[in-house]
Amino acid sequence: MSLSPAALALLIAEEGLDRPDCWPGEESGMTLGLGDDAAFLTARQFKERWAPYLTAAQLAALLPGVGLRGDRARAFCRVLHARMTPPDNHTPPELQPVRISREVALAVFKKWDEQEYIAQTLATFKGSDQLPADSFGALFSVVYNRGDSLEGERRREMRQIRWAVTQRHWEQVPELIRSMRRLWPNNAGLRRRRDNEARLFSCGLSDTPHVYPAAPAGREPPAGWV
């Protein structure tokens, strides 16, 4: 099993190509490539995934950020950015900046993440293997972004989606995905992502093609980051 082209396009458009020195926000950790969040990796896993594409100095600099999330990850990424940014146009940076190409990001995603999160999606939403491919891909995106926990008030819609999928009330799922926007009243990016996932799920049910624009180049640090 693999993601549909439309689901992969959604993921690329929403995740962008992450730089490890640019913290994505919320409870994320240091993130590389196609949303590969080091907060959920061990040092060994991180090295297995990324050592082939980084210099020894870059790998050594990034490893202390593995396992950090939220404010601790933000502080680490801020220091990392300073080390990768020259103080003026004539001074070389302490570290060569890490830039992950689209090809490398997709290679790591395909090798390490896709099947793992397909399995998580199938386990979280029982019966989702019966969904149209694009609809399944929308749920994959939710799990890839939010994880597979069903505990607590913030996971209310996740539990409701699980019930709707199990009972084959698939038509209820798009609005439940949109309902998650309540959790991020001030985060336009996550609110947009939930809308796009809901739209993709609906397109899967109606067999309507869903086209995404070209993926963004990647996140850039905010003004005053250093």
Short mmCIF file of the C-alpha atoms (twelve columns), coordinates in Angstrom:
data_MODEL
# 
_entry.id   MODEL 
# 
loop_
_atom_site.group_PDB 
_atom_site.id 
_atom_site.type_symbol 
_atom_site.label_atom_id 
_atom_site.label_alt_id 
_atom_site.label_comp_id 
_atom_site.label_asym_id 
_atom_site.label_seq_id 
_atom_site.Cartn_x 
_atom_site.Cartn_y 
_atom_site.Cartn_z 
_atom_site.pdbx_PDB_model_num 
ATOM 1   C CA . MET A 1   0.000   0.000  0.000  1 
ATOM 2   C CA . SER A 2   1.230   3.494  -0.824 1 
ATOM 3   C CA . LEU A 3   -0.167  7.020  -0.824 1 
ATOM 4   C CA . SER A 4   -2.153  8.245  -3.805 1 
ATOM 5   C CA . PRO A 5   -0.535  10.983 -5.929 1 
ATOM 6   C CA . ALA A 6   -3.053  13.537 -4.622 1 
ATOM 7   C CA . ALA A 7   -2.365  12.599 -0.996 1 
ATOM 8   C CA . LEU A 8   1.386   12.858 -1.528 1 
ATOM 9   C CA . ALA A 9   0.890   16.244 -3.199 1 
ATOM 10  C CA . LEU A 10  -1.099  17.415 -0.172 1 
ATOM 11  C CA . LEU A 11  1.647   16.273 2.172  1 
ATOM 12  C CA . ILE A 12  4.375   18.028 0.177  1 
ATOM 13  C CA . ALA A 13  2.331   21.228 -0.085 1 
ATOM 14  C CA . GLU A 14  1.526   21.309 3.635  1 
ATOM 15  C CA . GLU A 15  4.848   20.119 5.033  1 
ATOM 16  C CA . GLY A 16  7.145   22.026 2.676  1 
ATOM 17  C CA . LEU A 17  10.857  21.201 2.824  1 
ATOM 18  C CA . ASP A 18  11.877  21.786 6.410  1 
ATOM 19  C CA . ARG A 19  15.196  23.197 7.562  1 
ATOM 20  C CA . PRO A 20  16.483  21.905 10.912 1 
ATOM 21  C CA . ASP A 21  17.299  25.445 12.079 1 
ATOM 22  C CA . CYS A 22  13.729  26.661 11.504 1 
ATOM 23  C CA . TRP A 23  11.352  25.409 14.202 1 
ATOM 24  C CA . PRO A 24  7.846   24.629 12.813 1 
ATOM 25  C CA . GLY A 25  6.003   25.713 15.971 1 
ATOM 26  C CA . GLU A 26  3.422   24.289 18.407 1 
ATOM 27  C CA . GLU A 27  4.857   21.113 20.041 1 
ATOM 28  C CA . SER A 28  7.127   20.171 17.153 1 
ATOM 29  C CA . GLY A 29  10.764  19.290 17.430 1 
ATOM 30  C CA . MET A 30  13.635  19.991 15.066 1 
ATOM 31  C CA . THR A 31  12.288  18.957 11.671 1 
ATOM 32  C CA . LEU A 32  14.017  17.992 8.426  1 
ATOM 33  C CA . GLY A 33  12.821  17.279 4.923  1 
ATOM 34  C CA . LEU A 34  9.185   16.279 4.534  1 
ATOM 35  C CA . GLY A 35  8.113   16.861 8.131  1 
ATOM 36  C CA . ASP A 36  10.527  14.328 9.657  1 
ATOM 37  C CA . ASP A 37  10.259  15.413 13.303 1 
ATOM 38  C CA . ALA A 38  13.323  14.553 15.392 1 
ATOM 39  C CA . ALA A 39  11.270  14.870 18.596 1 
ATOM 40  C CA . PHE A 40  9.979   11.358 17.947 1 
ATOM 41  C CA . LEU A 41  13.282  9.746  16.957 1 
ATOM 42  C CA . THR A 42  16.149  8.214  18.878 1 
ATOM 43  C CA . ALA A 43  19.706  9.262  18.082 1 
ATOM 44  C CA . ARG A 44  20.221  5.940  16.307 1 
ATOM 45  C CA . GLN A 45  17.114  6.398  14.165 1 
ATOM 46  C CA . PHE A 46  18.131  9.945  13.283 1 
ATOM 47  C CA . LYS A 47  21.586  8.823  12.166 1 
ATOM 48  C CA . GLU A 48  20.159  5.959  10.110 1 
ATOM 49  C CA . ARG A 49  17.882  8.355  8.245  1 
ATOM 50  C CA . TRP A 50  20.056  11.402 7.769  1 
ATOM 51  C CA . ALA A 51  23.759  10.478 8.068  1 
ATOM 52  C CA . PRO A 52  23.986  9.625  4.333  1 
ATOM 53  C CA . TYR A 53  22.982  13.188 3.442  1 
ATOM 54  C CA . LEU A 54  24.812  15.300 6.053  1 
ATOM 55  C CA . THR A 55  28.448  16.129 6.705  1 
ATOM 56  C CA . ALA A 56  29.987  14.788 9.910  1 
ATOM 57  C CA . ALA A 57  29.979  18.308 11.381 1 
ATOM 58  C CA . GLN A 58  26.309  18.839 10.519 1 
ATOM 59  C CA . LEU A 59  25.312  15.485 12.010 1 
ATOM 60  C CA . ALA A 60  27.221  16.203 15.237 1 
ATOM 61  C CA . ALA A 61  25.563  19.628 15.483 1 
ATOM 62  C CA . LEU A 62  22.032  18.268 14.969 1 
ATOM 63  C CA . LEU A 63  22.165  15.222 17.249 1 
ATOM 64  C CA . PRO A 64  21.712  17.200 20.515 1 
ATOM 65  C CA . GLY A 65  18.354  18.376 19.147 1 
ATOM 66  C CA . VAL A 66  16.985  14.845 18.765 1 
ATOM 67  C CA . GLY A 67  14.173  14.160 21.229 1 
ATOM 68  C CA . LEU A 68  13.515  17.828 22.053 1 
ATOM 69  C CA . ARG A 69  10.072  19.311 21.463 1 
ATOM 70  C CA . GLY A 70  8.125   22.493 22.093 1 
ATOM 71  C CA . ASP A 71  10.030  25.347 23.712 1 
ATOM 72  C CA . ARG A 72  13.181  23.277 24.189 1 
ATOM 73  C CA . ALA A 73  13.282  22.497 20.471 1 
ATOM 74  C CA . ARG A 74  12.623  26.142 19.641 1 
ATOM 75  C CA . ALA A 75  15.586  27.255 21.752 1 
ATOM 76  C CA . PHE A 76  17.838  24.634 20.176 1 
ATOM 77  C CA . CYS A 77  16.825  25.594 16.626 1 
ATOM 78  C CA . ARG A 78  17.434  29.249 17.366 1 
ATOM 79  C CA . VAL A 79  21.021  28.544 18.481 1 
ATOM 80  C CA . LEU A 80  21.509  26.242 15.497 1 
ATOM 81  C CA . HIS A 81  20.341  28.963 13.127 1 
ATOM 82  C CA . ALA A 82  22.863  31.404 14.598 1 
ATOM 83  C CA . ARG A 83  25.641  28.893 14.007 1 
ATOM 84  C CA . MET A 84  24.588  28.449 10.383 1 
ATOM 85  C CA . THR A 85  24.200  32.158 9.650  1 
ATOM 86  C CA . PRO A 86  27.262  34.364 9.036  1 
ATOM 87  C CA . PRO A 87  27.292  37.573 11.100 1 
ATOM 88  C CA . ASP A 88  28.157  39.525 7.930  1 
ATOM 89  C CA . ASN A 89  28.759  38.894 4.260  1 
ATOM 90  C CA . HIS A 90  32.463  38.266 4.737  1 
ATOM 91  C CA . THR A 91  32.523  35.772 7.602  1 
ATOM 92  C CA . PRO A 92  31.797  32.111 6.839  1 
ATOM 93  C CA . PRO A 93  29.222  30.434 9.079  1 
ATOM 94  C CA . GLU A 94  30.417  28.103 11.808 1 
ATOM 95  C CA . LEU A 95  28.420  25.320 10.173 1 
ATOM 96  C CA . GLN A 96  27.493  24.750 6.554  1 
ATOM 97  C CA . PRO A 97  23.717  25.388 6.353  1 
ATOM 98  C CA . VAL A 98  21.605  22.248 6.005  1 
ATOM 99  C CA . ARG A 99  19.346  22.302 2.959  1 
ATOM 100 C CA . ILE A 100 17.324  19.182 2.172  1 
ATOM 101 C CA . SER A 101 16.408  18.782 -1.485 1 
ATOM 102 C CA . ARG A 102 12.998  17.572 -2.600 1 
ATOM 103 C CA . GLU A 103 14.573  14.361 -3.921 1 
ATOM 104 C CA . VAL A 104 16.292  13.571 -0.622 1 
ATOM 105 C CA . ALA A 105 13.201  14.489 1.413  1 
ATOM 106 C CA . LEU A 106 11.049  12.136 -0.657 1 
ATOM 107 C CA . ALA A 107 13.644  9.347  -0.490 1 
ATOM 108 C CA . VAL A 108 13.747  9.517  3.322  1 
ATOM 109 C CA . PHE A 109 9.961   9.723  3.522  1 
ATOM 110 C CA . LYS A 110 9.475   6.731  1.237  1 
ATOM 111 C CA . LYS A 111 12.065  4.615  3.043  1 
ATOM 112 C CA . TRP A 112 11.273  5.429  6.661  1 
ATOM 113 C CA . ASP A 113 7.942   7.209  7.116  1 
ATOM 114 C CA . GLU A 114 5.343   6.213  4.562  1 
ATOM 115 C CA . GLN A 115 4.745   2.600  5.611  1 
ATOM 116 C CA . GLU A 116 5.072   3.415  9.324  1 
ATOM 117 C CA . TYR A 117 2.336   6.057  9.149  1 
ATOM 118 C CA . ILE A 118 0.141   3.977  6.849  1 
ATOM 119 C CA . ALA A 119 0.215   1.323  9.573  1 
ATOM 120 C CA . GLN A 120 -0.585  3.919  12.241 1 
ATOM 121 C CA . THR A 121 -3.495  5.253  10.179 1 
ATOM 122 C CA . LEU A 122 -4.910  1.770  9.642  1 
ATOM 123 C CA . ALA A 123 -4.617  0.997  13.357 1 
ATOM 124 C CA . THR A 124 -6.127  4.324  14.454 1 
ATOM 125 C CA . PHE A 125 -9.066  4.288  12.052 1 
ATOM 126 C CA . LYS A 126 -10.274 0.701  11.844 1 
ATOM 127 C CA . GLY A 127 -11.764 -0.027 8.440  1 
ATOM 128 C CA . SER A 128 -9.906  2.805  6.711  1 
ATOM 129 C CA . ASP A 129 -8.412  0.244  4.330  1 
ATOM 130 C CA . GLN A 130 -11.847 0.202  2.657  1 
ATOM 131 C CA . LEU A 131 -11.752 3.937  1.895  1 
ATOM 132 C CA . PRO A 132 -10.955 5.365  -1.543 1 
ATOM 133 C CA . ALA A 133 -7.240  6.073  -1.840 1 
ATOM 134 C CA . ASP A 134 -7.519  9.868  -1.642 1 
ATOM 135 C CA . SER A 135 -9.807  9.683  1.398  1 
ATOM 136 C CA . PHE A 136 -7.358  7.382  3.127  1 
ATOM 137 C CA . GLY A 137 -4.571  9.808  2.228  1 
ATOM 138 C CA . ALA A 138 -6.433  12.624 3.985  1 
ATOM 139 C CA . LEU A 139 -6.500  10.591 7.203  1 
ATOM 140 C CA . PHE A 140 -2.826  9.711  6.719  1 
ATOM 141 C CA . SER A 141 -2.061  13.442 6.643  1 
ATOM 142 C CA . VAL A 142 -3.973  13.965 9.902  1 
ATOM 143 C CA . VAL A 143 -2.028  11.194 11.644 1 
ATOM 144 C CA . TYR A 144 1.278   12.322 10.149 1 
ATOM 145 C CA . ASN A 145 0.680   15.800 11.540 1 
ATOM 146 C CA . ARG A 146 -1.086  15.022 14.835 1 
ATOM 147 C CA . GLY A 147 0.002   11.506 15.745 1 
ATOM 148 C CA . ASP A 148 -2.282  8.581  16.557 1 
ATOM 149 C CA . SER A 149 -3.357  9.302  20.134 1 
ATOM 150 C CA . LEU A 150 -7.093  9.160  20.867 1 
ATOM 151 C CA . GLU A 151 -6.882  10.326 24.489 1 
ATOM 152 C CA . GLY A 152 -8.150  13.622 25.887 1 
ATOM 153 C CA . GLU A 153 -10.493 16.418 24.859 1 
ATOM 154 C CA . ARG A 154 -8.147  17.653 22.120 1 
ATOM 155 C CA . ARG A 155 -8.583  14.267 20.414 1 
ATOM 156 C CA . ARG A 156 -12.382 14.339 20.411 1 
ATOM 157 C CA . GLU A 157 -12.674 14.527 16.621 1 
ATOM 158 C CA . MET A 158 -10.106 11.740 16.197 1 
ATOM 159 C CA . ARG A 159 -12.351 9.424  18.227 1 
ATOM 160 C CA . GLN A 160 -15.422 10.546 16.290 1 
ATOM 161 C CA . ILE A 161 -13.669 9.903  12.976 1 
ATOM 162 C CA . ARG A 162 -12.676 6.446  14.203 1 
ATOM 163 C CA . TRP A 163 -16.347 5.681  14.921 1 
ATOM 164 C CA . ALA A 164 -17.554 7.140  11.599 1 
ATOM 165 C CA . VAL A 165 -15.027 5.110  9.605  1 
ATOM 166 C CA . THR A 166 -15.785 1.914  11.513 1 
ATOM 167 C CA . GLN A 167 -19.534 2.385  10.924 1 
ATOM 168 C CA . ARG A 168 -18.934 3.395  7.277  1 
ATOM 169 C CA . HIS A 169 -20.504 6.828  7.844  1 
ATOM 170 C CA . TRP A 170 -17.800 8.230  5.636  1 
ATOM 171 C CA . GLU A 171 -19.797 11.311 4.676  1 
ATOM 172 C CA . GLN A 172 -19.398 12.609 8.254  1 
ATOM 173 C CA . VAL A 173 -15.606 12.612 8.205  1 
ATOM 174 C CA . PRO A 174 -14.848 15.852 6.272  1 
ATOM 175 C CA . GLU A 175 -16.750 18.009 8.745  1 
ATOM 176 C CA . LEU A 176 -15.074 16.255 11.661 1 
ATOM 177 C CA . ILE A 177 -11.675 17.045 10.158 1 
ATOM 178 C CA . ARG A 178 -12.704 20.687 9.767  1 
ATOM 179 C CA . SER A 179 -13.930 20.722 13.358 1 
ATOM 180 C CA . MET A 180 -10.325 20.247 14.512 1 
ATOM 181 C CA . ARG A 181 -9.643  23.849 13.496 1 
ATOM 182 C CA . ARG A 182 -11.029 24.857 16.908 1 
ATOM 183 C CA . LEU A 183 -7.724  23.708 18.398 1 
ATOM 184 C CA . TRP A 184 -5.631  26.299 16.563 1 
ATOM 185 C CA . PRO A 185 -7.587  29.588 16.479 1 
ATOM 186 C CA . ASN A 186 -4.410  31.562 15.764 1 
ATOM 187 C CA . ASN A 187 -2.573  29.141 13.481 1 
ATOM 188 C CA . ALA A 188 -3.636  29.831 9.896  1 
ATOM 189 C CA . GLY A 189 -1.392  27.093 8.513  1 
ATOM 190 C CA . LEU A 190 -2.947  24.274 10.534 1 
ATOM 191 C CA . ARG A 191 -6.463  25.578 9.948  1 
ATOM 192 C CA . ARG A 192 -5.769  25.594 6.192  1 
ATOM 193 C CA . ARG A 193 -4.333  22.093 6.383  1 
ATOM 194 C CA . ARG A 194 -7.474  20.715 8.023  1 
ATOM 195 C CA . ASP A 195 -9.586  22.346 5.285  1 
ATOM 196 C CA . ASN A 196 -7.414  20.783 2.588  1 
ATOM 197 C CA . GLU A 197 -7.553  17.350 4.229  1 
ATOM 198 C CA . ALA A 198 -11.343 17.567 4.473  1 
ATOM 199 C CA . ARG A 199 -11.532 18.575 0.814  1 
ATOM 200 C CA . LEU A 200 -9.286  15.698 -0.250 1 
ATOM 201 C CA . PHE A 201 -11.389 13.223 1.739  1 
ATOM 202 C CA . SER A 202 -14.544 14.469 -0.008 1 
ATOM 203 C CA . CYS A 203 -12.881 14.324 -3.414 1 
ATOM 204 C CA . GLY A 204 -11.975 10.704 -2.740 1 
ATOM 205 C CA . LEU A 205 -15.590 9.842  -1.999 1 
ATOM 206 C CA . SER A 206 -16.828 11.563 -5.151 1 
ATOM 207 C CA . ASP A 207 -13.905 10.423 -7.321 1 
ATOM 208 C CA . THR A 208 -13.161 14.055 -8.151 1 
ATOM 209 C CA . PRO A 209 -9.547  14.951 -9.001 1 
ATOM 210 C CA . HIS A 210 -7.901  17.180 -6.422 1 
ATOM 211 C CA . VAL A 211 -4.945  19.256 -7.609 1 
ATOM 212 C CA . TYR A 212 -2.464  21.043 -5.364 1 
ATOM 213 C CA . PRO A 213 -0.222  23.957 -6.305 1 
ATOM 214 C CA . ALA A 214 3.541   23.530 -6.485 1 
ATOM 215 C CA . ALA A 215 5.131   22.832 -3.110 1 
ATOM 216 C CA . PRO A 216 6.682   25.777 -1.283 1 
ATOM 217 C CA . ALA A 217 10.445  26.040 -1.182 1 
ATOM 218 C CA . GLY A 218 10.406  25.468 2.580  1 
ATOM 219 C CA . ARG A 219 10.130  27.367 5.796  1 
ATOM 220 C CA . GLU A 220 12.269  30.412 6.403  1 
ATOM 221 C CA . PRO A 221 13.156  31.690 9.878  1 
ATOM 222 C CA . PRO A 222 10.990  34.608 11.041 1 
ATOM 223 C CA . ALA A 223 12.348  38.134 11.177 1 
ATOM 224 C CA . GLY A 224 14.525  38.660 14.231 1 
ATOM 225 C CA . TRP A 225 15.134  34.925 14.679 1 
ATOM 226 C CA . VAL A 226 18.792  35.475 15.575 1 
# 
